[in-house]
Amino acid sequence: MAHPKSKTSKTRRNKRRTHYKASLPTLATCSNCGATVKYHTVCPECGYYRGKQVIEKEIAV
């Protein structure tokens, strides 16, 4: 097994990790109410997913 001769410094370790860039999740519009929703998730506003009601939501009056 490889055995390091000295500790890797925080700066050197962090330099290796700089190439990763977090990307924003892809967003879609709900087919039922038009709210912005993450892909592959149930709409938090109306409870629909791919045109079918999955979660029953109470309508605020």
Residue frames as a rotation matrix with the C-alpha (Angstrom) as fourth column:
MET 1
0.572 0.820 0.000 0.00
0.820 -0.572 0.000 0.00
0.000 0.000 -1.000 0.00
ALA 2
-0.027 -0.542 0.840 1.11
0.414 -0.771 -0.484 3.56
0.910 0.335 0.245 -0.63
HIS 3
0.358 0.051 -0.933 2.27
0.925 -0.156 0.346 5.43
-0.128 -0.986 -0.103 2.44
PRO 4
0.738 -0.066 0.671 2.51
0.223 -0.916 -0.334 9.25
0.637 0.396 -0.661 2.34
LYS 5
-0.233 -0.917 -0.323 5.78
0.778 0.024 -0.628 10.68
0.584 -0.398 0.708 3.65
SER 6
-0.970 -0.069 -0.231 4.13
0.201 -0.764 -0.613 13.86
-0.134 -0.642 0.755 4.88
LYS 7
-0.179 0.966 -0.186 0.71
0.595 -0.044 -0.802 15.33
-0.783 -0.254 -0.567 5.55
THR 8
-0.416 0.172 0.893 -1.12
0.811 -0.374 0.450 16.88
0.411 0.911 0.016 2.61
SER 9
-0.933 0.005 -0.360 -1.76
0.194 -0.834 -0.516 20.53
-0.303 -0.552 0.777 3.45
LYS 10
-0.032 0.991 -0.130 -5.24
0.453 -0.101 -0.886 22.05
-0.891 -0.087 -0.445 3.37
THR 11
0.109 0.018 -0.994 -4.26
-0.631 -0.772 -0.083 24.30
-0.768 0.636 -0.073 0.47
ARG 12
-0.800 -0.487 -0.352 -2.93
-0.582 0.485 0.652 21.44
-0.147 0.727 -0.671 -1.64
ARG 13
-0.733 0.607 0.307 -5.98
0.502 0.787 -0.358 19.30
-0.459 -0.108 -0.882 -0.86
ASN 14
0.158 0.864 -0.479 -8.37
0.227 -0.503 -0.834 22.15
-0.961 0.023 -0.276 -1.74
LYS 15
-0.327 -0.348 -0.879 -6.58
-0.743 -0.479 0.467 22.87
-0.584 0.806 -0.102 -5.04
ARG 16
-0.991 -0.036 0.128 -7.49
0.034 0.861 0.508 19.37
-0.128 0.508 -0.852 -6.18
ARG 17
-0.399 0.917 0.014 -11.16
0.791 0.352 -0.500 20.02
-0.464 -0.188 -0.866 -5.49
THR 18
-0.449 0.199 -0.871 -11.50
-0.138 -0.979 -0.152 23.34
-0.883 0.052 0.467 -7.35
HIS 19
-0.973 -0.006 -0.229 -12.51
-0.229 0.051 0.972 21.80
0.005 0.999 -0.051 -10.69
TYR 20
-0.544 0.835 -0.075 -15.91
0.838 0.545 -0.016 20.69
0.027 -0.072 -0.997 -9.43
LYS 21
-0.933 0.344 0.109 -18.68
-0.337 -0.938 0.078 23.17
0.129 0.036 0.991 -10.20
ALA 22
-0.596 0.794 0.119 -22.11
0.427 0.439 -0.790 22.72
-0.680 -0.421 -0.601 -8.71
SER 23
-0.914 0.353 0.197 -24.88
0.054 -0.376 0.925 23.14
0.401 0.857 0.324 -11.27
LEU 24
-0.560 0.798 0.224 -28.41
-0.757 -0.382 -0.531 24.31
-0.338 -0.467 0.817 -10.66
PRO 25
-0.562 0.416 0.715 -31.13
0.304 0.908 -0.289 21.64
-0.769 0.055 -0.636 -10.89
THR 26
-0.941 0.281 0.186 -33.14
0.139 -0.176 0.974 21.47
0.307 0.943 0.127 -14.10
LEU 27
-0.642 0.751 -0.154 -36.53
-0.111 -0.290 -0.950 23.11
-0.759 -0.593 0.270 -13.66
ALA 28
-0.807 0.508 0.302 -39.79
0.476 0.256 0.842 22.47
0.350 0.822 -0.448 -15.46
THR 29
-0.686 0.668 0.288 -43.28
-0.717 -0.687 -0.116 23.93
0.120 -0.286 0.951 -15.31
CYS 30
-0.694 0.524 0.494 -46.16
0.054 0.722 -0.690 22.00
-0.718 -0.452 -0.529 -13.82
SER 31
-0.909 0.373 0.186 -48.63
0.243 0.112 0.963 20.90
0.339 0.921 -0.193 -16.49
ASN 32
-0.098 0.935 -0.341 -51.55
0.956 0.184 0.229 21.44
0.277 -0.303 -0.912 -14.11
CYS 33
0.664 0.413 -0.623 -50.91
0.657 -0.720 0.223 24.77
-0.357 -0.558 -0.749 -12.33
GLY 34
0.728 -0.402 0.555 -47.87
0.292 -0.552 -0.781 26.21
0.620 0.731 -0.285 -14.14
ALA 35
0.869 -0.454 0.197 -45.63
-0.397 -0.401 0.826 26.43
-0.295 -0.796 -0.528 -11.05
THR 36
0.215 -0.884 -0.416 -41.88
-0.750 0.124 -0.649 25.90
0.625 0.452 -0.637 -11.39
VAL 37
0.858 0.121 0.499 -40.89
-0.416 0.733 0.538 22.40
-0.301 -0.669 0.679 -10.24
LYS 38
-0.307 -0.949 0.068 -37.70
-0.795 0.295 0.530 20.31
-0.523 0.109 -0.845 -10.17
TYR 39
-0.102 0.211 -0.972 -37.69
-0.790 0.577 0.208 17.44
0.605 0.789 0.108 -12.71
HIS 40
-0.315 0.028 -0.949 -38.94
0.115 0.993 -0.009 14.05
0.942 -0.112 -0.316 -11.45
THR 41
-0.955 0.068 -0.289 -40.69
0.288 -0.036 -0.957 15.50
-0.076 -0.997 0.015 -8.39
VAL 42
-0.049 0.999 0.004 -44.31
0.988 0.047 0.147 16.05
0.147 0.012 -0.989 -7.43
CYS 43
-0.281 0.027 0.959 -45.51
0.198 -0.976 0.086 19.65
0.939 0.214 0.269 -7.69
PRO 44
-0.822 -0.072 -0.565 -45.58
0.566 0.019 -0.824 21.10
0.070 -0.997 0.026 -4.17
GLU 45
-0.858 0.512 -0.048 -48.37
-0.506 -0.858 -0.090 23.53
-0.087 -0.053 0.995 -5.12
CYS 46
0.020 0.963 -0.270 -51.02
-0.990 0.056 0.127 21.17
0.138 0.265 0.954 -6.51
GLY 47
-0.049 -0.092 0.995 -49.71
-0.567 0.822 0.048 17.61
-0.822 -0.562 -0.093 -5.94
TYR 48
0.923 0.378 -0.073 -49.65
-0.257 0.464 -0.848 16.57
-0.287 0.801 0.525 -9.61
TYR 49
-0.207 -0.973 0.101 -46.87
-0.428 0.183 0.885 14.56
-0.880 0.140 -0.454 -11.30
ARG 50
-0.968 -0.250 0.006 -46.85
-0.079 0.326 0.942 13.98
-0.238 0.912 -0.335 -15.07
GLY 51
-0.630 0.766 -0.129 -50.51
-0.517 -0.289 0.805 14.92
0.580 0.574 0.578 -15.43
LYS 52
0.081 0.654 -0.752 -51.81
0.350 0.687 0.636 12.68
0.933 -0.315 -0.173 -12.64
GLN 53
0.382 0.111 0.918 -52.78
-0.721 -0.586 0.370 13.65
0.579 -0.803 -0.144 -9.11
VAL 54
-0.178 -0.574 -0.799 -50.44
0.181 0.780 -0.600 11.93
0.967 -0.252 -0.035 -6.69
ILE 55
-0.806 -0.105 -0.582 -50.95
0.591 -0.098 -0.801 13.89
0.027 -0.990 0.142 -3.47
GLU 56
0.245 0.944 0.219 -54.25
0.826 -0.322 0.463 15.36
0.508 0.067 -0.859 -2.33
LYS 57
-0.862 -0.503 -0.064 -53.80
0.475 -0.759 -0.445 19.04
0.175 -0.414 0.893 -1.48
GLU 58
0.076 0.881 -0.466 -56.35
0.883 -0.277 -0.379 21.25
-0.463 -0.383 -0.799 0.24
ILE 59
-0.155 -0.044 0.987 -57.32
0.727 -0.681 0.084 24.34
0.668 0.731 0.137 -1.73
ALA 60
-0.676 -0.120 -0.727 -56.81
0.637 -0.591 -0.495 27.55
-0.371 -0.798 0.476 0.25
VAL 61
0.169 0.836 0.522 -59.83
0.928 -0.313 0.202 29.81
0.332 0.451 -0.829 0.06
